[in-house]
């Protein structure tokens, strides 16, 4: 393993005080602010959008198909090599390559949200879908550059804290795009809610300008380093400087990032990619139907905002912060396993919540479960999600080579959402055909492969390390 790669095993155990102090470092604070920028558009083309559509009377089957807008996040690997290498004129010179692409994505997000705010779902459903794709594409572009920035701006031992800080900012944005949008929609209308969210992207742009740039290299240094890396990966001198421009780009930006990953991990790379693909199957599948589920149970938008969004936010942050400390203390694998188990189990609680609803035999009126029930289920779900997401981001970060950060991480993050986004497109059909309880049970079962594969990864890591060096799992 070269110096440019990192082991996901984690550092030696530190004191709780040392582990907690990592959250005071400037790069960790900065990535929390940029995490807000990444999280804001997500719900606005996902669960908040589904709440808007359901509130306007759009059929649940059509709402389910809107989950495929999220496939844009899952195919970003196709343009990640461009963002990894191409500089934006003027912007890159002033902000650096990573921050310039982050700002470019933020501008596209704001434009797409403003476009969505000007439309009526009953009259322009297809155009809302087009605008949502613009938001998702711009957000995915931002994510490519931001993920690379997050990994490159600090050393390896801070990746767990960076993941936790990123999740904090991301979840804060989800609170604004979830509860905030619902409150505004309740007070005014959905158009005003999306206008307000577009305005918040202006604050995200300021955070991008405030953050430090990653280390810069001269064009000569970049060319020399890339030529050496390409020669090492290909196993022979490739004389990169003597090749046409398109060959240099194809080798350095497209072929070598993938080849290096498979060379480093061998056949086991296929199992790693399988694990990445299935880890978030359970929570992505159930996520698209969460808000329609709450509304169909009879909760008001204010109830959903107060309990599902605000209360859930603090539970997610608690899980994320706890996981960040656990990763510093124990390494990645044990928190990863705990998170996988909790996500699968907590989806069963949604099935129980669905069973609490029904029709009162005496009054023939719909029965809505108490807010205490909703708070309990939301607490468990968001606590588990905070732990699982933080551990998973730290794990994915540990797999990258710093020479190909954006492209390799885009491969991982694309793969982690693609199966879930595709399957979630049928979620509305499953609910209409079978019911909410059955749907959440299916979503829970989809988490079992991830649990099993974490155990395989733990076993493989133990065997791969020298006998004298025992990994904390």
N, C-alpha and C positions, 0 to 999 in steps of 0.2 A: 504494500500500500504506500503510495507516494504521500508527500507532505501536503499535497493539495486535497487529499481525501480525508475523511474522518470516520472513526469508528462510532457506531451508535451505542456502544456499551456504557458510556457515561463516565464521569470522573470519580475519583475516590470520594468517600463520604466526607462531607464537611459538617461543621456545626450548624445548628439551626440559625444562629445569628448571621453567620457568613452567608448562608443560603438566602436569607431574607434581604440582606444588604444589596444584592445584585439589582434589586428593583429601583435603586437610587441612581444608577449610572445613566448618563445622558443618552447613549444609544438606545437603552431600554425605554426611556421616557419618549424618545422620538418615535420609536416604532409603534408605541401605543397610539400616538396621534395619527400615524399613517395607517394603522389598523382600522381606525375609524373611517378613513377614506375608502378602504377596501370593503368594509362591511355595509356601508350605507346603501349602495345600490342593490345588494343581494335580495333583501326581502321585497324591495319595490318591484322586482320582476318575478317574485316567488310567492310567499304566503300573504304578504300585504296586497299584492295584486289579485290573488285569488279571493281575498276577503272583499275587495272592491267589486270584482266581477260577480260574486255570489250576492252581494248586497244589491246589485243592479238587476238581479234575476237571471243571470247567465246560468245555463244548465251545468251540473257538476261534471258530466262527461266532457264538455268543452273546456271547463276549468282544468281538468286533469291533463288535457293535451297541452295546455300552456306550460306545463312542467318541461316540455321539450325546448322551450326557450333557453333553459339552463344548460342544454347540450352545448351551447356556445362556449361555456367554461370548460367543457370536456374535450373540445377539439382545438384548444389554444396552442397545442403542441405544434400545429401546422405553421403558425406564424411566429412562434417563440424564437427560432433561429434568427429571424430578421431583427427582432427586438434585441436579441443578444449581441448583435454585431453592428447594425445600422445606426448611425447617429442622425439626430434631427438637426438640420441646419439652424444655426444661431442658438437654439435652446440648449443643445448638448454642450456647446462651448461654454455657456454660462452656468449651467446646472449640473453638468456631467450626464453621461448616457442614461444612467438608471433614473435619476430624478426627472429628466426631460421627458422620458416615456411615461412616467407616472403622471406628470402634469398633462400630457397629451390625452391620456385616458380619462382623466378627471373632466376635462373640457367636453369630451364626447358624452360622458355620463350626464352632465348637467344639461346638455342640449337635448338628449333623449328624454329625460324626465320632463322638461318643459313641453316637449312635443306630446307626451302622454297626457299631460295635464289639460291639454286643449281638446281632448276627444271624449266622446260618449260611448261607452261599451255597447249600448244597444244599437247604435248607428254606425260605429266605426271599429268593430271588434278586430278586423283584420289589420287595420292601421295601428291599433294599439299593440298588436303582436309585432308589427314591424318596428315600432318605436322601442318596444321591450327588447327586441334583438339588438338594436343599436346600443341601448344601455348595457346589455349583457356583453356585447363585443368590446365596448370601451372598457368595461369593468374587468374583463378577462385580460385585455391588453395591459391595464394598470397592474393587475395581479402578477403578470409575468415579470415586469420590471421590479415590482415591490418585493416579491419573494426573493429575487436575486439580491436586491439591496439589503434585505433583512439578513441574509446569510453572509454577505460579503463585508458588512460594516463592522462586525465583531469577530472575536476569536471563537473557537469551537466551544469553550467551556461556558459561554453565555447563551448558547442556543436555546436551552430550556427556559431561561428567563425571558429571552426574546420572544419565544413562542407564547408564553403566558401574557406578556405585555401586549403582544399583537392580538391575542384573543380578547384581552380587556378592551382595547380600542374597538375591535371588531364587534364585540357584543354591545358596547355602548352605542355604536352606530345602529345595531339591530334594534336596540331599545328605541332609538329615535325613529327609525324607519318602520318599526312595528307599533309600539304603544303611541309614539308621537304622532304618527300618521293617522292612527285610529282616533285619537283624541281630536285632532284637527278635523277629520272627516265628520265626527260626531258634532263638533261645534259649528263647522262651516259646511264643507263638502269635500269630495275626493279630489277635485281639481285643485283646490287650495292646498290640500295635503301634499300633492306632488310638486306644486310650486315651491312650497316651503322646503321640501327635501332637496330640490335643485339648488336653492339658496345655500343650504348647508354645505354643498360641494365647494362653495367659495371659501369656507373656512378650511376645508381639506386642502385646497390649493395653497393657502397660506402656510399650512403645516409642511407641505412639500418644499416650499421656498425656505423655511426655517431649518429643516433638517440638514445635517452635514452631508457632503458628497463623499462617495467612496473614493478610495485611492485611485489616482489617475496615472496612466502610463503614456509615454510618448508613442507615436505611431511606430517608431523603430523598435521600441521595447515590445509592443504588442506583436509585431510581426515576428520578432526573434523568439518570443515565448511560444507563440502559436506553432512556429515551424518545429521547435524542439518537442512540443507536445505531440504534434502530428507524427513526427518520426518515431517517437516512443510508442505510440499506440499502434501504428502500422507495422512496426517491427523492422523498418528499414528506412534509409534516407529517401525522402519523397521530393527533395529539391523544390520545396513549396514556392520559393521566390521566383523560380524560373517557369512556373506554370501560369496559364491564363487566369485572369481574375475569377471567372466562374468556377474553375477547378479549385482554386484556393478557398473560395467561399464554401463550396460544396463539401470539401474535406474538413475544413475547420469548423464550420457552423452546423453541419447536418450529420455527416457520417461519423466523425470522431466522438461527439458527445454520446451517441448510442453505443458505439463500439467500445469505448472506454468503460462504460457501465457494465457491459457483458463480460469484458475481459477481466475486470476486477472481481466480479461475483461468480463467473462461470455459469454452469447450468442452474445453480441456485437462484440466479437472477430471475428466472421464470417464476419461481415460487414467490419471490419478493414482489414481483409485479402482480401476481394473482392476489396476494394479501392486500396490496394497495387497492386493487379493484373492488374487493369485497368488504373492506373494513367499514365503509360508510353506507353500505347497502341499506341497513336497517333504518337509520335515522333520516336519510334522504328520502326513502320511500314513504315514510309516514309523514314527513314534514309538509308536503304539498297539501295534505288534507287536514292539517291541524286547525287552521282558522275556520274553514267550512264546518268542521266537526263542532267547534265551540259555538258557532252561530246556530247550527242545527239543533244543538242541545238546548238552546233558548237563552244563552248568555248574551247580554248586550255588548256593543262594541266597547263601551266604557269598562265593563267587567273584564273583557278580554285584555284591554290595555292595562288595567290595574293589576290583574293577577297573572295572566299568561305572559305579559311583556315586562312590566316593572318588577314584580316579585320574581319572575323567572330570571330576569337579568342578574339580580344580586346572587342568586343561586349559581348561575353560570360562572360569574366572576369568582365566587368562593371556590368552585371546583377547579377553575383555571389556575387561580393563585396557589391553591393547595398542590396541584399537579406540578407547577413550576418549581416549587420547593422540593417535592418528591423526586423530580428528575435530577436536581442538583445533588440530593442526598443518595438516591438509589440507582440512578441511571434511568434508561428509558423503558426497558421491557416490563418491569413490574407495573408501573402506572398504565402502560399500554394494555396489559392484560386486564387490570381492574376496570379500565374504561370500557373495553369491549364487552365484558360481562354485564356491567351496569346498564349500558345502552340497550342491550337485548332484553334484559329483565324489565327495565322501566317501561318499555313499549307495551308489556302486558298490563301495566297499570292503566293505560288508555283503554284497553279492552274492558277492564273492570269498570272504569268510569262510564263507558258506553252502556254497560249493563245496568247502571244505576238509573238510567233514563227510561222513559216509556210513557204509558198512558195510565192515569189514575182510574181504577175501576169504578170508583164512586162518582167522580166528577167528570170523567171522560176527557180530562184536560191533560196536556203534555206535562210530564214531570221533568224538571231540570235539577240535576244534582246540586248540592249546596256548594257555595264558593269555597268552603273548607276542603271539600273533596278535590275541587279543581286546583286549589293551592298546593295540596299534598302531591298530586300527580305531577304538576308543573315543577315543583321543587325537586322531586326525584329525577325527572327527565333532564332538567337543566344542570343539575349537579353532575350527573353522569356525563352529559354532553361536554361540560367544561373540562372534566378530567380527560375524556377520550380525545377531544380535539387538540388540547395542548400537547399531550403525549404523542399524538400522531404527527403533528406539525414538526415537533422536535425530531421524531424518527425520520421523516422525509428529508429534513434539512441535513441530517447526518449521512444520508446516502449520496449527496452530491459531491462532485469534484469542482473546486473553485474555478477551474478554467472553463467550465461549462455550466455555471450555476443556473442561469435562466432557462436554458434548453432542457437540462436534466430535471430540474424541479417542475417545469411545465409538463414534462412527460408524466411525472408522478401525480401531480395535482389534476391533470386531465384524466388520467386513468382512475383516480380515486372517485371521481364524480360521474363518469360516463355510464357505468352499469346502473347506478342508482337513479340517475336522471331518466334513463330510458325506461326502466321498470316503473318509476313513479308516474310516467305518462298514462299508465293504465290504472292508477289508483282510484280515480273517480269511477271508472267502470266497475272495479271490484266492490266499491262501496255501494253503488247502485244495484249491483247484482246480488251481493251477499249481506252487506251491512257493515257498520263500523267495527263492531267487536271482532268479526272474522278478519277484517282488514288489518287491524292492529296485531292480531295473533300471527298473521302471515308476516308482517313487518318484523316481529320479534324473532321468528324462526330464521329470517334472512340474516340475523346477526350471528348465528351459530358458526358458520364457516370462518368468520374472523377470529372467534375465540379459539378455534382449533388451530388456525394458522399461527397465532401468536405463540402458542405452545411449541409449535414446530420451530419457529424462529428462535425461541429461547434455547431449545435443545441444540440447534445448529450453532448458535453463538458460543455455547459452553464447549462444544467439541472443537470449534475453530480456534479458540484461545489456547495459549500455552498452559500446561497443567499447573504451573506455579501461579498463574494469574486467573483468579476466579472472579467472574463477572457477577455483580450484584443484580439479581433479578427477583 
